[in-house]
Amino acid sequence: MPKNQFERMMFALITVVITVHAYVFYSLYVVNGSFFMQITGESSVLGAIRAMGGIEMFGRRLPIYAVILIEFAFAYLLECVMGSPASFRLACRVWRPEETNPVLFETSIICATVGLMCPAMSLIAAALYYPYAELPFNVLTLLANWLKLVCYNFPFAFFTQLFFIQPLVRTLFKAIFRRHGEE
């Protein structure tokens, strides 16, 4: 798909923009939404978040857009530095790109990316969302929160990346970077 460094950066950008929004929605609505509504007595997740004064990150309340921007910065940096390069190398250790069916090779890259990015971003999220206001910092609490996040996020990451996000990103990428003579 991407042929040069600029295209790889744009591919990562498209991926991260879609992925961060999906994960923030998943985290706030699916994983924590009922809890937020229960503690505030609100009838909607957005109402509960407003009633709480935002989402707690770094021990303070931030609006959802700030949470998305912060997670985007971490995810994009991690994707460019570790996710894409390492997942491609891992897939190349198993398959030869020029001899392997492209769907199989791309699926291998997606699986490797999820296997690398999910634990890494979950560790970052465990640090960002650590309940600093309620608890003194404890490495064991951080690790327990990280493991919990990996257990919540990995199935979601695997299935959304494999069946929704990456097919959408590849379709968008092909539409934006359509080359003459290529289908």
C-alpha positions as CSV (number, residue, x, y, z in Angstrom):
1,M,0.0,0.0,0.0
2,P,2.2,3.0,1.1
3,K,5.2,3.3,-1.2
4,N,7.3,6.0,0.6
5,Q,7.8,7.6,4.0
6,F,5.2,10.4,3.4
7,E,2.5,7.8,2.4
8,R,3.4,5.6,5.5
9,M,3.0,8.7,7.7
10,M,-0.4,9.5,6.1
11,F,-1.5,5.9,6.4
12,A,-0.6,6.0,10.1
13,L,-2.4,9.3,10.5
14,I,-5.7,8.0,8.9
15,T,-5.4,4.8,11.0
16,V,-4.9,6.7,14.3
17,V,-7.6,9.3,13.6
18,I,-10.2,6.6,13.2
19,T,-8.8,4.3,15.9
20,V,-8.5,6.9,18.7
21,H,-12.1,8.0,18.1
22,A,-13.3,4.3,18.2
23,Y,-11.3,3.6,21.4
24,V,-12.5,6.7,23.2
25,F,-16.1,5.9,22.3
26,Y,-15.5,2.2,23.4
27,S,-13.9,3.2,26.7
28,L,-16.3,5.9,27.7
29,Y,-19.6,4.4,26.4
30,V,-19.2,0.6,26.4
31,V,-16.7,0.0,29.2
32,N,-17.4,2.8,31.6
33,G,-20.8,4.3,30.5
34,S,-23.0,2.5,32.9
35,F,-20.7,3.3,35.8
36,F,-20.6,7.0,34.9
37,M,-24.4,7.1,34.7
38,Q,-24.8,5.2,38.0
39,I,-22.5,7.5,40.0
40,T,-24.0,10.7,38.6
41,G,-27.7,9.6,38.3
42,E,-27.7,10.9,34.7
43,S,-29.7,9.1,32.0
44,S,-27.0,9.4,29.2
45,V,-23.3,8.9,29.1
46,L,-22.6,12.4,27.8
47,G,-24.8,13.9,30.5
48,A,-22.8,11.9,33.1
49,I,-19.5,13.1,31.7
50,R,-20.8,16.7,31.8
51,A,-22.0,16.2,35.4
52,M,-18.6,14.8,36.4
53,G,-16.9,17.8,34.8
54,G,-15.1,15.7,32.2
55,I,-12.9,12.7,32.1
56,E,-10.2,12.3,34.8
57,M,-6.8,12.2,33.2
58,F,-3.5,13.1,35.0
59,G,-5.6,13.5,38.2
60,R,-7.7,16.3,36.7
61,R,-10.9,16.5,34.8
62,L,-10.6,17.1,31.0
63,P,-13.2,17.5,28.3
64,I,-13.6,14.7,25.8
65,Y,-11.8,16.6,23.0
66,A,-8.7,17.0,25.2
67,V,-8.7,13.3,25.9
68,I,-8.9,12.5,22.2
69,L,-6.1,14.9,21.4
70,I,-3.8,13.5,24.1
71,E,-4.5,9.9,23.1
72,F,-4.0,10.8,19.4
73,A,-0.6,12.3,20.1
74,F,0.6,9.2,22.0
75,A,-1.0,6.7,19.5
76,Y,0.4,8.5,16.4
77,L,3.9,8.7,17.9
78,L,3.8,5.1,19.0
79,E,2.4,3.9,15.6
80,C,5.1,5.7,13.7
81,V,8.0,4.8,15.9
82,M,7.1,1.2,16.9
83,G,3.8,-0.1,15.6
84,S,4.1,0.1,11.8
85,P,7.9,-0.7,11.5
86,A,7.9,-3.5,14.0
87,S,4.7,-5.2,12.7
88,F,6.0,-5.1,9.1
89,R,9.3,-6.7,10.2
90,L,7.4,-9.4,12.3
91,A,5.2,-10.2,9.3
92,C,8.3,-10.5,7.1
93,R,9.9,-13.0,9.5
94,V,7.0,-15.3,8.7
95,W,6.1,-14.5,5.1
96,R,7.9,-13.2,2.0
97,P,5.8,-10.2,0.8
98,E,6.5,-10.8,-2.8
99,E,5.5,-14.5,-2.6
100,T,2.6,-14.2,-0.2
101,N,-1.1,-13.5,-1.0
102,P,-1.5,-9.8,-0.2
103,V,-4.6,-10.4,2.0
104,L,-2.7,-12.9,4.1
105,F,0.4,-10.6,4.4
106,E,-1.8,-7.6,5.3
107,T,-3.7,-9.6,7.9
108,S,-0.4,-10.7,9.5
109,I,0.7,-7.0,9.7
110,I,-2.7,-6.1,11.3
111,C,-2.4,-8.9,13.9
112,A,1.2,-8.0,14.7
113,T,0.2,-4.3,15.0
114,V,-2.6,-5.1,17.4
115,G,-0.3,-7.4,19.4
116,L,2.2,-4.6,19.8
117,M,0.0,-1.5,20.0
118,C,-2.7,-2.8,22.4
119,P,-0.4,-3.6,25.3
120,A,1.7,-0.4,24.7
121,M,-1.3,1.9,24.5
122,S,-3.0,0.2,27.4
123,L,0.1,0.9,29.5
124,I,0.0,4.5,28.5
125,A,-3.7,4.7,29.2
126,A,-3.2,3.0,32.6
127,A,-0.7,5.8,33.5
128,L,-2.9,8.6,32.0
129,Y,-6.1,7.4,33.8
130,Y,-4.5,6.3,37.0
131,P,-6.7,7.6,39.9
132,Y,-4.1,10.0,41.2
133,A,-6.7,12.0,43.1
134,E,-7.9,9.0,45.1
135,L,-4.8,6.8,45.5
136,P,-1.1,7.4,46.0
137,F,0.9,6.1,43.1
138,N,1.6,2.3,43.4
139,V,3.3,0.3,40.6
140,L,1.2,-2.8,41.4
141,T,-2.0,-0.8,41.0
142,L,-0.7,0.6,37.7
143,L,0.1,-3.0,36.5
144,A,-3.3,-4.3,37.6
145,N,-5.0,-1.4,35.7
146,W,-2.8,-2.1,32.7
147,L,-3.7,-5.8,32.7
148,K,-7.4,-4.9,33.1
149,L,-7.2,-2.5,30.1
150,V,-5.4,-5.1,27.9
151,C,-8.2,-7.6,28.7
152,Y,-10.9,-5.1,27.8
153,N,-9.1,-3.6,24.8
154,F,-7.4,-6.6,23.0
155,P,-10.6,-8.3,21.7
156,F,-12.0,-4.9,20.7
157,A,-8.7,-3.9,19.0
158,F,-8.3,-7.2,17.2
159,F,-11.8,-7.4,15.7
160,T,-12.2,-3.7,14.9
161,Q,-8.8,-3.4,13.3
162,L,-9.2,-6.7,11.3
163,F,-12.8,-6.3,10.1
164,F,-13.6,-2.6,10.2
165,I,-10.8,0.0,10.7
166,Q,-8.1,-1.4,8.5
167,P,-10.4,-2.2,5.5
168,L,-11.8,1.4,5.9
169,V,-8.3,2.9,6.1
170,R,-7.1,0.9,3.1
171,T,-10.2,2.0,1.1
172,L,-9.7,5.7,2.1
173,F,-5.9,5.5,1.4
174,K,-6.5,4.0,-2.1
175,A,-9.0,6.8,-2.9
176,I,-6.7,9.5,-1.7
177,F,-3.4,8.2,-3.1
178,R,-4.8,6.6,-6.3
179,R,-1.9,6.2,-8.7
180,H,-2.2,6.4,-12.5
181,G,-2.4,2.9,-13.9
182,E,-3.3,1.2,-10.6
183,E,-6.7,-0.1,-9.7
